[in-house]
């Protein structure tokens, strides 16, 4: 007999008559509103995965060492990117486990691939999997041997390992940090800055970029590197700036290894927090902070854009999901306090950065609906699609079955007040113009399709 193991009754008859999990934020617990269990993957594929991110290193070659069942998804990702010439695999079979030759399989398999490549890559990213950890494979020895055989190639360890998801650094944090492990120590340029850990380039219009360029800093991002030498120039930076939360471990690693200073900025929709973050940046860089009239002008622009968007939206229901940005509850707080009808936020956990917004919404807007994206019950959750609803993010668009949506992932390169006023503008565009949701959300790695990554 099958027994229900989910003790909490997370069912939402408002969304659907079937067992769809949801919870009022007033009843939710921080940081995990929903119990972990069997997981579902929606067809919304715009977020980046480890294949996309690794390809940001120009001229690098990726080699995945996994069982065939695990290789399917990453092979398809590389093919969809048009990057099969920078991608190889080593298949693990049952006899490798039984014979105890896992180290030899990796060393000889990777060596064979490198020797057969038409052009020697300057860097190789080797992705091992959970089976290597289960069997106690000596990864340190493997990389030592590979570096001895190929002293002209930089190797780094990457992981396709689902058992890392619940403890320590997550696979995403590890992947973003591994992007910079192959930087070689160089003489530091005191006027050089690297923005790190982003899959998408920082907008040129953002206050961050404007502040850096106005003060004559050379700004580098891995997203703009076209050659391996340009990538190596990032090691000259005196400052490493991260504003994507999962990039922080990589920034700490760089500061410790190469000697630059890591500056952690906060991606936020809260005016006070934005000002505090840029004041800290100015202090760390030794430059003048923004003037009060500049801050007033930025806030006025945001308020004007929000007012214009509210006039157009009226009482139109709005749904937000965590793939749009790292602070979905902060965005919900901004919109709700400006009169928007935010009905639902899709997330699976509440980040530390969203704790203040979570507490505020819990007190002031306790009926705000929270819904997960990976709970097994969400396979029944797609709405009929009869209602005109605005979604911010692909998962919200899919579950709400709406063609009125803002097609952005990971903040889209927005930063500071720009994230506020640009979001408002994108909302108006989405209200006025429908998109083909079913077609767009199925494209993997938004912003990376058709070979848009560096070096392809």
Secondary structure by P-SEA (a helix, b strand, c coil): ccccccccccccccccccbbbbbbcccccccccccccbbbbccccccccaaaaaaccccbbbbbbcccccaaaaaaaaaaacccccbbbbbbcaaaaaacaaaaaaaaaaaaaaaaccccccbbbbbbcaaaaaaccaaaaaaaaaaaacccbbbbbbbcccccccccccaaaaaaaacccccccccccccbbbbcccccccccccaaaaaaaaacccccccccccccccccccccccbbbbccccaaaaaaaaaaacbbbbbbbbbcccaaaaaaaaaaaaaaaccccccaaaaaaaaaaaaaaaaaaaaaacccbbbbcccccccaaaaaaaaaaacccccccccccccccaaaaaaaaacccccbbbbbcccccccccccccccbbbbccaaaaaaaccccccccccccccccaaaaaaaaaaaaaaaacccccccccccccccccccccccc
